[in-house]
Each structure stands twice: as C-alpha cells, then as structure tokens.
C-alpha cells in the first residue's frame, strides 16, 4: 500500500480516537481546513514540518504518529 494512503488511514484513526473533526484538527495544527481531508485520502505528500504540527495537535510524538507505517 502507498505510504501516503497508510499515513492518511493512521491519521484518520488517531483523529477519530481523539474525537476531533477534520476542521478541529486542522485548526489545532495551524493548517488550512481543507488540508486534513486531502491527507486522509492519501492525496498529499506531507512534509516533516506538517507531520510535526499534526503530532503536536494530537499530543503525541512524531514517532508514535509514524509507528506502524
């Protein structure tokens, strides 16, 4: 499976576990509200900077976010 799709599925799982909407996660990560849906669909090649912002917004480490991919 493509790494972008794997990452998107992992992100969606973590977001739902944290009971966050896509918009709420985008706001917490200081990203545009349209960015999270495109990541979850595997349409974005996400930079390490964005990965760090998302991990911080989910209150987890980058390692935990990337674990299992």
Secondary structure as the mmCIF struct_conf table of DSSP 4:
data_model
#
loop_
_struct_conf.conf_type_id
_struct_conf.id
_struct_conf.beg_label_comp_id
_struct_conf.beg_label_asym_id
_struct_conf.beg_label_seq_id
_struct_conf.end_label_comp_id
_struct_conf.end_label_asym_id
_struct_conf.end_label_seq_id
HELX_RH_AL_P HELX_RH_AL_P1 UNK A 3 UNK A 17
TURN_TY1_P TURN_TY1_P1 UNK A 18 UNK A 19
HELX_RH_AL_P HELX_RH_AL_P2 UNK A 22 UNK A 28
TURN_TY1_P TURN_TY1_P2 UNK A 29 UNK A 30
HELX_RH_AL_P HELX_RH_AL_P3 UNK A 33 UNK A 40
TURN_TY1_P TURN_TY1_P3 UNK A 41 UNK A 42
HELX_RH_AL_P HELX_RH_AL_P4 UNK A 48 UNK A 57
TURN_TY1_P TURN_TY1_P4 UNK A 58 UNK A 59
BEND BEND1 UNK A 60 UNK A 60
HELX_RH_AL_P HELX_RH_AL_P5 UNK A 62 UNK A 66
TURN_TY1_P TURN_TY1_P5 UNK A 67 UNK A 68
#
